[in-house]
């Protein structure tokens, strides 16, 4: 398979070198810098990644879509891997996603922290709220996920290309996953899961925030369902 690995980064200069160097053996790396003001972009280029730059911070969801479009426009890739640039996802697990895609023929393979080996030590908010949110999304989409919010995913490139009109209608600029799964389910895209092991950030802290994250996800679901009713 020809693989593109997309990384969305906002001021991840302290983490991105290790992620890119470990990812490059598995495919071409495209880093979307979402308005970074540090040395993220320079380090990414130095490591051999292609850099796509947002002039200012537009939100992770917009960056994910930019990564999709960059991969589709730059090569005849079979698979697009989406990963975080903060070091929490291990590129060595990429072959597990590819094997599951080949085995099942799924359009999307998502990583599951819940079925992964270190879930018992996850933050309490993830252990409490994530299963409930995933249950709601499963009811809305017909999927059978255990972890709907993990940012480590594999997509068939041809399936993403088919979904481009849907991606251009996305309403939520930051917390993309819930809206994306609802819209992809309407297209009939199929999903499988693989267990992953989350790693601690090498440095820095997440900028999402628990309550901001919860509100953003809830808003994305509501707006998407209201659009369906319109």
N, C-alpha and C positions, 0 to 999 in steps of 0.2 A: 504494500500500500504506500501511496505517496501522502505524507502527513504534513499538515500545517498546524503549528502549536501557537495559539494566540494568548498573549498575556496582557491583561489590563493593569496599568500601573499609575498610581498617583504618589509621587515622591517616595519611591521605593529604592533609592540609590544604594542603601545599605544592604538590601536583600537580593537585588535583581541579578547580580553577576552569578551567584551560585545557582540560581534557578535556570538561567539561560544555559550555562555551561553543562548542567546536568540534563537539560532538555534536548540540546542539539543532536545528540546521537539518535534521537527518535524522529526527527523531522526538522523542517524549516521553522524558525521562530519569528513571529511577528509580534512586536510589542506596541501596544496602543498606549501612548502617554497621554493621560487625561488631564492636561494642563499642568504637568509636573514643573516645579520651579527649582528642583535640585539637579543632581547629575545623573538622574535615571536614564535619560536619553543618550547621553555620551557613553555611559557604561554599556548600554545595550548595543550600540553600534560597534563599540570596541570588541564586544564578545561575538559579533557576527550576526546579530539579529537585525531584521528590518524594522524600522521605527516609523510608525504613523502617529502624528502629533495632533491633538486637539489644542487650539490656541488658549483655551481656558477650561476649567473643570466643568464637564457636562454631566457627569454621573456615570457610575459603573455600567448601568444598563445600556446607555448610549455607546460606551466604549466597547462593550461586547458586540454590539451590532456593527460598529466600525471594524472590529476584528474579523467578523464574518465576511463583510464586504471586501476587505483587503485580501483575505485568503482566496475568495472566489475570483477576484480580479487579477491575481498575480500568478496563478499556476493551475495546472490540471490536477488538483488535489483530490484524493479519494475521501479523506477524513479530515475534519477540523477538530482539534483538541482545544478545549477552553480550560485554562488554569489560572489560579491566582499567582501574582508576582511576588507575594510576600514570604514565600518559602514554606507555606503550610501544606502544599501539595507536593508529593514526591514524583518527579518525572519518571522514575524507575517503574512506576505502576502503569504507565501508558500502555505497554503491551497487553495488560489485563483487559483494558477497555477494547483494544483492537480485536483480541481473541473472542471476547463476548459478542462483538458486532458481527464477526465472521460466523460464529457458531449459531447465532439467533436470527441474523438478518435485520436486526433492529435499526431504526433510523437514528436513534439516540441511545447512548449508554451513559447513565449517570452514576457518579460515585456515591456510596452510602457510608456516612460516618456511623450510622446506627448499627449497621451490621459489621463495621470495621472492628479492629482488634482493641482499640483504646477508647471505646465509647463510654465505658464506665467512669472514666476520669474527665469527661466533658463538663463544661460549665453547666450549672444547674438550669439556666435559662434554656439552653439547647436541649437538655434532657427532658425538660418539662413541656416547652412550647412547640418544639419541632415536630414531635409525633402528632400533636393536635392539628397543627397547620397542614401537615402532609395528609392527614386523614381528610380534611376539608377539600384539599386540592384533588385527592383521589376521587372523592364523590363528584366533584365538578367535571373531571376529565375522563374518568373510567380507567385511569392508570392504577398501577399497584406498586407505588413507590414506598420506600420507608424513609427517604430523606430527599425532600423536594428542594432544599435550599443549598445543597452542596455545589460549589462553583467549579468542580472538577468533572468535566463532561466530554463526551465524544459525539460528534455529529457526522453523518454521511454528508459529504459536500453537496451531492445532488439533491438531498432532502432540504438542506438549507437554501439552496438556490430556488427550489420550488416554493419555499416559505418567504422569499424576499418581499412580496407584496404585503404579507402579514407583518413582517418586521418593520416595514415603513409606516405602519399604523400604530406601533406601540405607543402607549400613553404614559407609561411610567419611566422616567429617565434614569432612575437609580436602582430600584429593587425589581429587577427584570424577571426573575425566575417564575413567580406565580403567574404573571400575565403571559409569559412565553409558553408555559405548559398548557394553559387554557386555550390559547390560540392554536398551538401545534396540535392539540387533541382534536380540534375542529377540522384540521386538515387530514386527520387520520394517521399522523406520524406515530410510530410505535416506540416504546421505551423499555429498556432492560436496565438492571442495576448490577454493579459490582461493589464489593466491600473495599474501602480504602482506609488507610491509617493517616490521621491528621497529625501534622508536626507543629510544634510551637513556632511562632514567628521568630526569625533570627534576630530581629530588632524592630523597634517601633511598636505602635499600638493601632488597633483597628479604628477607623474613623466613622464607622457605621452607627454605633450607639444602640443600646437595646430598645429604648422606646421609639426612637426615630425609625429604627429598622422595622419594629412591629407595626407602626403606623403606616410606613411606606408600603409594606406587603399588603396590609388590609386595604389600603387605598387602591392599590393596583388591581386586586381582585374585584373590588366593588366597581371601579370604573369600567373594567372589561365586561363584567356582567351587565352593567347598565347600557353599555354600547350595544350589546347583543339584543337588548330589549327595544332599542331605539328603532 
